[in-house]
Amino acid sequence: MFLYTYLYSAVSDRLAELRRDGERGDSPVPTAVIIFGLVAVAMAVTALALTKANDWMNAIPNNTQPK
């Protein structure tokens, strides 16, 4: 019987301590928004680099497309 009382007391104390702790970490929403923003910026930079590279290749005289 002592073991059950001890376990109940230990679990109750731990749960009460967790309820008192206000800082439980960050929610996943801001992290997802940041990741989405970074992906959008990476896609924009990639598209800009591809456009610049295609323009540069088309500016070469006697340019032929590879087959």
PDB file of N, CA, C and O in Angstrom:
ATOM      1  N   MET A   1       0.823  -1.195   0.000  1.00  0.00           N
ATOM      2  CA  MET A   1       0.000   0.000   0.000  1.00  0.00           C
ATOM      3  C   MET A   1       0.869   1.262   0.000  1.00  0.00           C
ATOM      4  O   MET A   1       0.498   2.277  -0.589  1.00  0.00           O
ATOM      5  N   PHE A   2       2.008   1.192   0.653  1.00  0.00           N
ATOM      6  CA  PHE A   2       2.910   2.330   0.713  1.00  0.00           C
ATOM      7  C   PHE A   2       3.399   2.710  -0.676  1.00  0.00           C
ATOM      8  O   PHE A   2       3.559   3.894  -0.974  1.00  0.00           O
ATOM      9  N   LEU A   3       3.640   1.715  -1.530  1.00  0.00           N
ATOM     10  CA  LEU A   3       4.132   1.980  -2.888  1.00  0.00           C
ATOM     11  C   LEU A   3       3.104   2.771  -3.687  1.00  0.00           C
ATOM     12  O   LEU A   3       3.460   3.723  -4.383  1.00  0.00           O
ATOM     13  N   TYR A   4       1.836   2.389  -3.595  1.00  0.00           N
ATOM     14  CA  TYR A   4       0.779   3.105  -4.324  1.00  0.00           C
ATOM     15  C   TYR A   4       0.651   4.541  -3.830  1.00  0.00           C
ATOM     16  O   TYR A   4       0.471   5.458  -4.632  1.00  0.00           O
ATOM     17  N   THR A   5       0.740   4.737  -2.552  1.00  0.00           N
ATOM     18  CA  THR A   5       0.657   6.082  -1.984  1.00  0.00           C
ATOM     19  C   THR A   5       1.830   6.931  -2.450  1.00  0.00           C
ATOM     20  O   THR A   5       1.663   8.097  -2.810  1.00  0.00           O
ATOM     21  N   TYR A   6       3.031   6.331  -2.441  1.00  0.00           N
ATOM     22  CA  TYR A   6       4.215   7.053  -2.891  1.00  0.00           C
ATOM     23  C   TYR A   6       4.095   7.420  -4.368  1.00  0.00           C
ATOM     24  O   TYR A   6       4.387   8.558  -4.735  1.00  0.00           O
ATOM     25  N   LEU A   7       3.670   6.480  -5.231  1.00  0.00           N
ATOM     26  CA  LEU A   7       3.526   6.761  -6.663  1.00  0.00           C
ATOM     27  C   LEU A   7       2.471   7.835  -6.919  1.00  0.00           C
ATOM     28  O   LEU A   7       2.673   8.722  -7.748  1.00  0.00           O
ATOM     29  N   TYR A   8       1.358   7.756  -6.213  1.00  0.00           N
ATOM     30  CA  TYR A   8       0.308   8.758  -6.373  1.00  0.00           C
ATOM     31  C   TYR A   8       0.829  10.138  -5.980  1.00  0.00           C
ATOM     32  O   TYR A   8       0.586  11.124  -6.676  1.00  0.00           O
ATOM     33  N   SER A   9       1.535  10.197  -4.883  1.00  0.00           N
ATOM     34  CA  SER A   9       2.076  11.467  -4.412  1.00  0.00           C
ATOM     35  C   SER A   9       3.113  12.020  -5.392  1.00  0.00           C
ATOM     36  O   SER A   9       3.116  13.217  -5.677  1.00  0.00           O
ATOM     37  N   ALA A  10       3.984  11.165  -5.903  1.00  0.00           N
ATOM     38  CA  ALA A  10       5.026  11.608  -6.828  1.00  0.00           C
ATOM     39  C   ALA A  10       4.413  12.117  -8.124  1.00  0.00           C
ATOM     40  O   ALA A  10       4.823  13.160  -8.635  1.00  0.00           O
ATOM     41  N   VAL A  11       3.437  11.394  -8.659  1.00  0.00           N
ATOM     42  CA  VAL A  11       2.791  11.811  -9.906  1.00  0.00           C
ATOM     43  C   VAL A  11       2.001  13.097  -9.692  1.00  0.00           C
ATOM     44  O   VAL A  11       2.027  13.980 -10.550  1.00  0.00           O
ATOM     45  N   SER A  12       1.314  13.220  -8.589  1.00  0.00           N
ATOM     46  CA  SER A  12       0.546  14.439  -8.297  1.00  0.00           C
ATOM     47  C   SER A  12       1.461  15.651  -8.182  1.00  0.00           C
ATOM     48  O   SER A  12       1.155  16.719  -8.712  1.00  0.00           O
ATOM     49  N   ASP A  13       2.583  15.483  -7.490  1.00  0.00           N
ATOM     50  CA  ASP A  13       3.528  16.593  -7.356  1.00  0.00           C
ATOM     51  C   ASP A  13       4.101  16.994  -8.713  1.00  0.00           C
ATOM     52  O   ASP A  13       4.235  18.180  -9.011  1.00  0.00           O
ATOM     53  N   ARG A  14       4.432  16.014  -9.518  1.00  0.00           N
ATOM     54  CA  ARG A  14       5.015  16.318 -10.836  1.00  0.00           C
ATOM     55  C   ARG A  14       4.003  17.029 -11.730  1.00  0.00           C
ATOM     56  O   ARG A  14       4.356  17.997 -12.404  1.00  0.00           O
ATOM     57  N   LEU A  15       2.766  16.572 -11.749  1.00  0.00           N
ATOM     58  CA  LEU A  15       1.734  17.221 -12.558  1.00  0.00           C
ATOM     59  C   LEU A  15       1.474  18.651 -12.074  1.00  0.00           C
ATOM     60  O   LEU A  15       1.270  19.555 -12.885  1.00  0.00           O
ATOM     61  N   ALA A  16       1.481  18.849 -10.777  1.00  0.00           N
ATOM     62  CA  ALA A  16       1.283  20.200 -10.240  1.00  0.00           C
ATOM     63  C   ALA A  16       2.443  21.107 -10.645  1.00  0.00           C
ATOM     64  O   ALA A  16       2.235  22.279 -10.959  1.00  0.00           O
ATOM     65  N   GLU A  17       3.657  20.574 -10.639  1.00  0.00           N
ATOM     66  CA  GLU A  17       4.818  21.360 -11.055  1.00  0.00           C
ATOM     67  C   GLU A  17       4.726  21.721 -12.535  1.00  0.00           C
ATOM     68  O   GLU A  17       5.063  22.840 -12.922  1.00  0.00           O
ATOM     69  N   LEU A  18       4.275  20.785 -13.360  1.00  0.00           N
ATOM     70  CA  LEU A  18       4.135  21.059 -14.791  1.00  0.00           C
ATOM     71  C   LEU A  18       3.057  22.097 -15.060  1.00  0.00           C
ATOM     72  O   LEU A  18       3.193  22.903 -15.981  1.00  0.00           O
ATOM     73  N   ARG A  19       1.990  22.090 -14.273  1.00  0.00           N
ATOM     74  CA  ARG A  19       0.933  23.079 -14.451  1.00  0.00           C
ATOM     75  C   ARG A  19       1.400  24.476 -14.061  1.00  0.00           C
ATOM     76  O   ARG A  19       0.957  25.462 -14.652  1.00  0.00           O
ATOM     77  N   ARG A  20       2.281  24.572 -13.083  1.00  0.00           N
ATOM     78  CA  ARG A  20       2.793  25.871 -12.646  1.00  0.00           C
ATOM     79  C   ARG A  20       3.774  26.461 -13.649  1.00  0.00           C
ATOM     80  O   ARG A  20       3.889  27.683 -13.749  1.00  0.00           O
ATOM     81  N   ASP A  21       4.473  25.627 -14.384  1.00  0.00           N
ATOM     82  CA  ASP A  21       5.494  26.096 -15.321  1.00  0.00           C
ATOM     83  C   ASP A  21       4.806  26.711 -16.535  1.00  0.00           C
ATOM     84  O   ASP A  21       4.195  26.004 -17.337  1.00  0.00           O
ATOM     85  N   GLY A  22       4.913  28.050 -16.665  1.00  0.00           N
ATOM     86  CA  GLY A  22       4.249  28.742 -17.763  1.00  0.00           C
ATOM     87  C   GLY A  22       4.998  28.644 -19.073  1.00  0.00           C
ATOM     88  O   GLY A  22       4.383  28.703 -20.138  1.00  0.00           O
ATOM     89  N   GLU A  23       6.313  28.495 -19.021  1.00  0.00           N
ATOM     90  CA  GLU A  23       7.122  28.434 -20.239  1.00  0.00           C
ATOM     91  C   GLU A  23       7.215  26.982 -20.699  1.00  0.00           C
ATOM     92  O   GLU A  23       7.998  26.190 -20.174  1.00  0.00           O
ATOM     93  N   ARG A  24       6.402  26.660 -21.685  1.00  0.00           N
ATOM     94  CA  ARG A  24       6.354  25.283 -22.165  1.00  0.00           C
ATOM     95  C   ARG A  24       6.919  25.150 -23.568  1.00  0.00           C
ATOM     96  O   ARG A  24       6.758  24.102 -24.194  1.00  0.00           O
ATOM     97  N   GLY A  25       7.569  26.173 -24.072  1.00  0.00           N
ATOM     98  CA  GLY A  25       8.152  26.095 -25.407  1.00  0.00           C
ATOM     99  C   GLY A  25       7.310  26.853 -26.414  1.00  0.00           C
ATOM    100  O   GLY A  25       6.256  27.401 -26.088  1.00  0.00           O
ATOM    101  N   ASP A  26       7.789  26.872 -27.625  1.00  0.00           N
ATOM    102  CA  ASP A  26       7.139  27.602 -28.702  1.00  0.00           C
ATOM    103  C   ASP A  26       6.158  26.687 -29.430  1.00  0.00           C
ATOM    104  O   ASP A  26       6.371  25.477 -29.513  1.00  0.00           O
ATOM    105  N   SER A  27       5.096  27.265 -29.950  1.00  0.00           N
ATOM    106  CA  SER A  27       4.156  26.460 -30.720  1.00  0.00           C
ATOM    107  C   SER A  27       4.743  26.204 -32.106  1.00  0.00           C
ATOM    108  O   SER A  27       5.623  26.946 -32.542  1.00  0.00           O
ATOM    109  N   PRO A  28       4.280  25.181 -32.800  1.00  0.00           N
ATOM    110  CA  PRO A  28       4.850  24.861 -34.115  1.00  0.00           C
ATOM    111  C   PRO A  28       4.429  25.830 -35.220  1.00  0.00           C
ATOM    112  O   PRO A  28       5.011  25.807 -36.304  1.00  0.00           O
ATOM    113  N   VAL A  29       3.443  26.670 -34.974  1.00  0.00           N
ATOM    114  CA  VAL A  29       2.946  27.561 -36.023  1.00  0.00           C
ATOM    115  C   VAL A  29       3.995  28.585 -36.455  1.00  0.00           C
ATOM    116  O   VAL A  29       4.226  28.719 -37.656  1.00  0.00           O
ATOM    117  N   PRO A  30       4.644  29.318 -35.540  1.00  0.00           N
ATOM    118  CA  PRO A  30       5.665  30.264 -36.007  1.00  0.00           C
ATOM    119  C   PRO A  30       6.826  29.578 -36.724  1.00  0.00           C
ATOM    120  O   PRO A  30       7.388  30.134 -37.667  1.00  0.00           O
ATOM    121  N   THR A  31       7.182  28.389 -36.286  1.00  0.00           N
ATOM    122  CA  THR A  31       8.244  27.648 -36.952  1.00  0.00           C
ATOM    123  C   THR A  31       7.834  27.288 -38.372  1.00  0.00           C
ATOM    124  O   THR A  31       8.640  27.405 -39.295  1.00  0.00           O
ATOM    125  N   ALA A  32       6.599  26.855 -38.560  1.00  0.00           N
ATOM    126  CA  ALA A  32       6.116  26.515 -39.899  1.00  0.00           C
ATOM    127  C   ALA A  32       6.071  27.750 -40.795  1.00  0.00           C
ATOM    128  O   ALA A  32       6.384  27.665 -41.983  1.00  0.00           O
ATOM    129  N   VAL A  33       5.689  28.882 -40.243  1.00  0.00           N
ATOM    130  CA  VAL A  33       5.636  30.116 -41.026  1.00  0.00           C
ATOM    131  C   VAL A  33       7.043  30.527 -41.459  1.00  0.00           C
ATOM    132  O   VAL A  33       7.246  30.942 -42.600  1.00  0.00           O
ATOM    133  N   ILE A  34       8.004  30.413 -40.559  1.00  0.00           N
ATOM    134  CA  ILE A  34       9.385  30.752 -40.900  1.00  0.00           C
ATOM    135  C   ILE A  34       9.905  29.823 -41.990  1.00  0.00           C
ATOM    136  O   ILE A  34      10.545  30.282 -42.936  1.00  0.00           O
ATOM    137  N   ILE A  35       9.641  28.530 -41.870  1.00  0.00           N
ATOM    138  CA  ILE A  35      10.095  27.572 -42.886  1.00  0.00           C
ATOM    139  C   ILE A  35       9.447  27.880 -44.228  1.00  0.00           C
ATOM    140  O   ILE A  35      10.120  27.844 -45.258  1.00  0.00           O
ATOM    141  N   PHE A  36       8.149  28.184 -44.234  1.00  0.00           N
ATOM    142  CA  PHE A  36       7.464  28.513 -45.478  1.00  0.00           C
ATOM    143  C   PHE A  36       8.083  29.756 -46.113  1.00  0.00           C
ATOM    144  O   PHE A  36       8.272  29.806 -47.328  1.00  0.00           O
ATOM    145  N   GLY A  37       8.395  30.751 -45.298  1.00  0.00           N
ATOM    146  CA  GLY A  37       9.019  31.969 -45.818  1.00  0.00           C
ATOM    147  C   GLY A  37      10.389  31.693 -46.416  1.00  0.00           C
ATOM    148  O   GLY A  37      10.718  32.228 -47.475  1.00  0.00           O
ATOM    149  N   LEU A  38      11.187  30.872 -45.760  1.00  0.00           N
ATOM    150  CA  LEU A  38      12.505  30.532 -46.282  1.00  0.00           C
ATOM    151  C   LEU A  38      12.409  29.761 -47.595  1.00  0.00           C
ATOM    152  O   LEU A  38      13.209  29.977 -48.505  1.00  0.00           O
ATOM    153  N   VAL A  39      11.437  28.870 -47.690  1.00  0.00           N
ATOM    154  CA  VAL A  39      11.242  28.127 -48.939  1.00  0.00           C
ATOM    155  C   VAL A  39      10.817  29.073 -50.059  1.00  0.00           C
ATOM    156  O   VAL A  39      11.292  28.947 -51.188  1.00  0.00           O
ATOM    157  N   ALA A  40       9.936  30.009 -49.761  1.00  0.00           N
ATOM    158  CA  ALA A  40       9.493  30.972 -50.776  1.00  0.00           C
ATOM    159  C   ALA A  40      10.659  31.832 -51.265  1.00  0.00           C
ATOM    160  O   ALA A  40      10.784  32.084 -52.463  1.00  0.00           O
ATOM    161  N   VAL A  41      11.506  32.279 -50.346  1.00  0.00           N
ATOM    162  CA  VAL A  41      12.673  33.078 -50.736  1.00  0.00           C
ATOM    163  C   VAL A  41      13.633  32.244 -51.567  1.00  0.00           C
ATOM    164  O   VAL A  41      14.175  32.736 -52.556  1.00  0.00           O
ATOM    165  N   ALA A  42      13.852  30.998 -51.187  1.00  0.00           N
ATOM    166  CA  ALA A  42      14.746  30.124 -51.945  1.00  0.00           C
ATOM    167  C   ALA A  42      14.215  29.884 -53.357  1.00  0.00           C
ATOM    168  O   ALA A  42      14.991  29.858 -54.313  1.00  0.00           O
ATOM    169  N   MET A  43      12.896  29.709 -53.495  1.00  0.00           N
ATOM    170  CA  MET A  43      12.310  29.522 -54.825  1.00  0.00           C
ATOM    171  C   MET A  43      12.466  30.786 -55.670  1.00  0.00           C
ATOM    172  O   MET A  43      12.744  30.696 -56.865  1.00  0.00           O
ATOM    173  N   ALA A  44      12.292  31.955 -55.068  1.00  0.00           N
ATOM    174  CA  ALA A  44      12.439  33.209 -55.804  1.00  0.00           C
ATOM    175  C   ALA A  44      13.880  33.413 -56.268  1.00  0.00           C
ATOM    176  O   ALA A  44      14.112  33.836 -57.400  1.00  0.00           O
ATOM    177  N   VAL A  45      14.840  33.117 -55.408  1.00  0.00           N
ATOM    178  CA  VAL A  45      16.247  33.255 -55.779  1.00  0.00           C
ATOM    179  C   VAL A  45      16.606  32.279 -56.890  1.00  0.00           C
ATOM    180  O   VAL A  45      17.333  32.635 -57.818  1.00  0.00           O
ATOM    181  N   THR A  46      16.105  31.056 -56.804  1.00  0.00           N
ATOM    182  CA  THR A  46      16.365  30.059 -57.843  1.00  0.00           C
ATOM    183  C   THR A  46      15.764  30.486 -59.177  1.00  0.00           C
ATOM    184  O   THR A  46      16.407  30.351 -60.218  1.00  0.00           O
ATOM    185  N   ALA A  47      14.537  31.000 -59.154  1.00  0.00           N
ATOM    186  CA  ALA A  47      13.903  31.453 -60.390  1.00  0.00           C
ATOM    187  C   ALA A  47      14.660  32.636 -60.991  1.00  0.00           C
ATOM    188  O   ALA A  47      14.832  32.706 -62.208  1.00  0.00           O
ATOM    189  N   LEU A  48      15.110  33.558 -60.156  1.00  0.00           N
ATOM    190  CA  LEU A  48      15.881  34.693 -60.642  1.00  0.00           C
ATOM    191  C   LEU A  48      17.202  34.239 -61.268  1.00  0.00           C
ATOM    192  O   LEU A  48      17.586  34.728 -62.330  1.00  0.00           O
ATOM    193  N   ALA A  49      17.889  33.315 -60.617  1.00  0.00           N
ATOM    194  CA  ALA A  49      19.154  32.809 -61.154  1.00  0.00           C
ATOM    195  C   ALA A  49      18.928  32.075 -62.475  1.00  0.00           C
ATOM    196  O   ALA A  49      19.730  32.217 -63.398  1.00  0.00           O
ATOM    197  N   LEU A  50      17.863  31.303 -62.582  1.00  0.00           N
ATOM    198  CA  LEU A  50      17.554  30.587 -63.824  1.00  0.00           C
ATOM    199  C   LEU A  50      17.244  31.568 -64.952  1.00  0.00           C
ATOM    200  O   LEU A  50      17.688  31.379 -66.085  1.00  0.00           O
ATOM    201  N   THR A  51      16.490  32.603 -64.641  1.00  0.00           N
ATOM    202  CA  THR A  51      16.170  33.616 -65.655  1.00  0.00           C
ATOM    203  C   THR A  51      17.428  34.326 -66.133  1.00  0.00           C
ATOM    204  O   THR A  51      17.620  34.508 -67.335  1.00  0.00           O
ATOM    205  N   LYS A  52      18.277  34.725 -65.208  1.00  0.00           N
ATOM    206  CA  LYS A  52      19.519  35.410 -65.578  1.00  0.00           C
ATOM    207  C   LYS A  52      20.424  34.495 -66.409  1.00  0.00           C
ATOM    208  O   LYS A  52      21.042  34.946 -67.373  1.00  0.00           O
ATOM    209  N   ALA A  53      20.504  33.221 -66.040  1.00  0.00           N
ATOM    210  CA  ALA A  53      21.344  32.283 -66.784  1.00  0.00           C
ATOM    211  C   ALA A  53      20.799  32.065 -68.194  1.00  0.00           C
ATOM    212  O   ALA A  53      21.572  32.012 -69.150  1.00  0.00           O
ATOM    213  N   ASN A  54      19.496  31.939 -68.333  1.00  0.00           N
ATOM    214  CA  ASN A  54      18.905  31.758 -69.665  1.00  0.00           C
ATOM    215  C   ASN A  54      19.115  33.003 -70.527  1.00  0.00           C
ATOM    216  O   ASN A  54      19.423  32.892 -71.714  1.00  0.00           O
ATOM    217  N   ASP A  55      18.947  34.193 -69.930  1.00  0.00           N
ATOM    218  CA  ASP A  55      19.190  35.426 -70.685  1.00  0.00           C
ATOM    219  C   ASP A  55      20.651  35.520 -71.140  1.00  0.00           C
ATOM    220  O   ASP A  55      20.934  35.938 -72.263  1.00  0.00           O
ATOM    221  N   TRP A  56      21.565  35.130 -70.261  1.00  0.00           N
ATOM    222  CA  TRP A  56      22.984  35.175 -70.592  1.00  0.00           C
ATOM    223  C   TRP A  56      23.312  34.189 -71.719  1.00  0.00           C
ATOM    224  O   TRP A  56      24.083  34.506 -72.625  1.00  0.00           O
ATOM    225  N   MET A  57      22.718  32.991 -71.653  1.00  0.00           N
ATOM    226  CA  MET A  57      22.974  31.990 -72.695  1.00  0.00           C
ATOM    227  C   MET A  57      22.361  32.417 -74.031  1.00  0.00           C
ATOM    228  O   MET A  57      22.944  32.161 -75.084  1.00  0.00           O
ATOM    229  N   ASN A  58      21.209  33.056 -74.003  1.00  0.00           N
ATOM    230  CA  ASN A  58      20.582  33.509 -75.248  1.00  0.00           C
ATOM    231  C   ASN A  58      21.313  34.695 -75.868  1.00  0.00           C
ATOM    232  O   ASN A  58      21.152  34.961 -77.059  1.00  0.00           O
ATOM    233  N   ALA A  59      22.108  35.406 -75.086  1.00  0.00           N
ATOM    234  CA  ALA A  59      22.860  36.553 -75.610  1.00  0.00           C
ATOM    235  C   ALA A  59      24.122  36.132 -76.359  1.00  0.00           C
ATOM    236  O   ALA A  59      24.768  36.972 -76.985  1.00  0.00           O
ATOM    237  N   ILE A  60      24.484  34.853 -76.309  1.00  0.00           N
ATOM    238  CA  ILE A  60      25.691  34.367 -76.996  1.00  0.00           C
ATOM    239  C   ILE A  60      25.410  34.318 -78.493  1.00  0.00           C
ATOM    240  O   ILE A  60      24.387  33.765 -78.899  1.00  0.00           O
ATOM    241  N   PRO A  61      26.297  34.885 -79.335  1.00  0.00           N
ATOM    242  CA  PRO A  61      26.078  34.850 -80.779  1.00  0.00           C
ATOM    243  C   PRO A  61      26.181  33.405 -81.301  1.00  0.00           C
ATOM    244  O   PRO A  61      26.934  32.589 -80.769  1.00  0.00           O
ATOM    245  N   ASN A  62      25.418  33.121 -82.335  1.00  0.00           N
ATOM    246  CA  ASN A  62      25.365  31.778 -82.944  1.00  0.00           C
ATOM    247  C   ASN A  62      24.974  30.706 -81.919  1.00  0.00           C
ATOM    248  O   ASN A  62      25.528  29.607 -81.911  1.00  0.00           O
ATOM    249  N   ASN A  63      24.037  31.040 -81.079  1.00  0.00           N
ATOM    250  CA  ASN A  63      23.572  30.127 -80.040  1.00  0.00           C
ATOM    251  C   ASN A  63      22.659  29.069 -80.664  1.00  0.00           C
ATOM    252  O   ASN A  63      21.733  29.403 -81.404  1.00  0.00           O
ATOM    253  N   THR A  64      22.918  27.810 -80.367  1.00  0.00           N
ATOM    254  CA  THR A  64      22.030  26.730 -80.804  1.00  0.00           C
ATOM    255  C   THR A  64      21.580  25.944 -79.579  1.00  0.00           C
ATOM    256  O   THR A  64      22.355  25.715 -78.651  1.00  0.00           O
ATOM    257  N   GLN A  65      20.340  25.544 -79.591  1.00  0.00           N
ATOM    258  CA  GLN A  65      19.790  24.773 -78.475  1.00  0.00           C
ATOM    259  C   GLN A  65      20.341  23.349 -78.526  1.00  0.00           C
ATOM    260  O   GLN A  65      20.440  22.784 -79.615  1.00  0.00           O
ATOM    261  N   PRO A  66      20.700  22.751 -77.397  1.00  0.00           N
ATOM    262  CA  PRO A  66      21.154  21.350 -77.403  1.00  0.00           C
ATOM    263  C   PRO A  66      19.997  20.426 -77.766  1.00  0.00           C
ATOM    264  O   PRO A  66      18.836  20.694 -77.458  1.00  0.00           O
ATOM    265  N   LYS A  67      20.350  19.343 -78.421  1.00  0.00           N
ATOM    266  CA  LYS A  67      19.298  18.386 -78.838  1.00  0.00           C
ATOM    267  C   LYS A  67      19.338  17.154 -78.003  1.00  0.00           C
ATOM    268  O   LYS A  67      18.533  16.245 -78.206  1.00  0.00           O
TER     269      LYS A  67
END
